[in-house]
Amino acid sequence: MAVFDLVMDRAMVSAGESRRKWLFSWRGCLLIVWLISIYSGWVLFVSVGDHWETVKQHWHIALAMVMGSYFAGSTPMGGGTVGFPVLTLMLGEAPSLGRDFSFAIQSVGMVSASVFIFCLGHPVVWSFLRWAIIGSLISTPLGITFISPMVPGLVIQVFFAVIWAGFGILHFWKLNEFSNYLGMMPMSPKEACKYGLSTGFFAGLLISSVLGVGIDLALYAVLVLVFRCDLRLAIPTSVILMAFTSLVGISTQALSGSVNPEVFGYWVAAAPVVAIGAPLGAIVVKKIGRKPTLLIVSGLCLLQLIWTLVREFHQLKTWGVVLSLCAVGLFFGIFFLFYRSVKPSADTHPAS
């Protein structure tokens, strides 16, 4: 396992022996060119289109996405995981707007984080990821076209809350174990195809197409629960999948003309924040560790469930709250069954 740690550390500065050498390598230059292009393009777009007033009017979503983009780069949760509840719970916007905004803003933030991952040469589970990408490419447009329009806004909001609550409970329970995984269990090409394709297809069809987020959490769950994957491998892999799915999602909506027009104001205000926030999240978390970050995320998952149930109690009534809590137990049970379905191999050990 010491060899794995050495590979991980060297991969973060793959082009030379020092960070300064890396900065002037082609990977470092590519990252700098990317950021310059993003910010110069944003300033030009806002200036030519005279959108500065729009940016000022939506400053609050930009502030919220400071935290959202941090979690996007450092955890298996997309930036929309924060943007969605901010828009729907705090600002009272329709859940469909939260979903559209999630796709739009992650098309900047998660893509930026993916470029960052590539430029650092960070290890990724490509054998699994390529199949998940194919599954998402097929299913996400189908879900947006045929499933998402049929789901009521309240259902979207509660669905979001219960999935992340189930995730939060499992992480509270197994936080130490998950944080200490090193390497991952062996994955055959057949397993990579079976698990990767099914994860990308069903999560894209049933979760991300409805919520705008979630396929990254599904991939993370499979890698960690089934293959006991190190978080340093699972999280970058999930970030890239969410970035790809967001591009597919917002492109599908744009081509069909179904993007909520109110998304633009929120997007143009938050875009410059998430473009750098997600990559910085990946850097900062190396200093404070993934365990404290995941602990905070797990707490927020439970908090937003409570907030949703209290805020929407007049619509849900008592029976709706009971069903929502049962759904939390269901998703927790699904996560736990994945966890119990596989015994750790001798190749994967918790850190001492």
Secondary structure as the mmCIF struct_conf table of DSSP 4:
data_model
#
loop_
_struct_conf.conf_type_id
_struct_conf.id
_struct_conf.beg_label_comp_id
_struct_conf.beg_label_asym_id
_struct_conf.beg_label_seq_id
_struct_conf.end_label_comp_id
_struct_conf.end_label_asym_id
_struct_conf.end_label_seq_id
HELX_RH_AL_P HELX_RH_AL_P1 ALA A 2 ALA A 11
TURN_TY1_P TURN_TY1_P1 MET A 12 ALA A 15
BEND BEND1 GLY A 16 SER A 18
HELX_RH_AL_P HELX_RH_AL_P2 ARG A 19 LEU A 23
TURN_TY1_P TURN_TY1_P2 PHE A 24 PHE A 24
BEND BEND2 SER A 25 SER A 25
HELX_RH_AL_P HELX_RH_AL_P3 TRP A 26 VAL A 48
TURN_TY1_P TURN_TY1_P3 GLY A 49 ASP A 50
HELX_RH_AL_P HELX_RH_AL_P4 TRP A 52 GLN A 57
TURN_TY1_P TURN_TY1_P4 HIS A 58 HIS A 58
HELX_RH_AL_P HELX_RH_AL_P5 TRP A 59 SER A 74
BEND BEND3 THR A 75 MET A 77
TURN_TY1_P TURN_TY1_P5 GLY A 79 GLY A 79
HELX_RH_AL_P HELX_RH_AL_P6 GLY A 80 PRO A 85
HELX_RH_PI_P HELX_RH_PI_P1 VAL A 86 MET A 90
BEND BEND4 LEU A 91 LEU A 91
HELX_RH_AL_P HELX_RH_AL_P7 PRO A 95 CYS A 119
TURN_TY1_P TURN_TY1_P6 LEU A 120 GLY A 121
HELX_RH_AL_P HELX_RH_AL_P8 TRP A 126 LEU A 142
HELX_RH_PI_P HELX_RH_PI_P2 GLY A 143 ILE A 147
HELX_RH_3T_P HELX_RH_3T_P1 SER A 148 MET A 150
BEND BEND5 VAL A 151 VAL A 151
HELX_RH_AL_P HELX_RH_AL_P9 GLY A 153 SER A 179
TURN_TY1_P TURN_TY1_P7 ASN A 180 ASN A 180
STRN STRN1 TYR A 181 TYR A 181
BEND BEND6 GLY A 183 GLY A 183
HELX_RH_AL_P HELX_RH_AL_P10 PRO A 189 ALA A 203
HELX_RH_PI_P HELX_RH_PI_P3 GLY A 204 SER A 208
HELX_RH_AL_P HELX_RH_AL_P11 SER A 209 LEU A 211
BEND BEND7 GLY A 212 GLY A 212
HELX_RH_AL_P HELX_RH_AL_P12 ILE A 215 PHE A 227
HELX_RH_AL_P HELX_RH_AL_P13 LEU A 231 SER A 256
TURN_TY1_P TURN_TY1_P8 GLY A 257 GLY A 257
BEND BEND8 VAL A 259 VAL A 259
TURN_TY1_P TURN_TY1_P9 PRO A 261 GLU A 262
HELX_RH_AL_P HELX_RH_AL_P14 VAL A 263 ILE A 288
HELX_RH_AL_P HELX_RH_AL_P15 ARG A 290 ARG A 311
TURN_TY1_P TURN_TY1_P10 GLU A 312 GLU A 312
HELX_RH_AL_P HELX_RH_AL_P16 PHE A 313 ARG A 340
TURN_TY1_P TURN_TY1_P11 SER A 341 SER A 341
BEND BEND9 VAL A 342 VAL A 342
HELX_LH_PP_P HELX_LH_PP_P1 LYS A 343 SER A 345
TURN_TY1_P TURN_TY1_P12 ALA A 346 ASP A 347
STRN STRN2 PRO A 350 PRO A 350
#
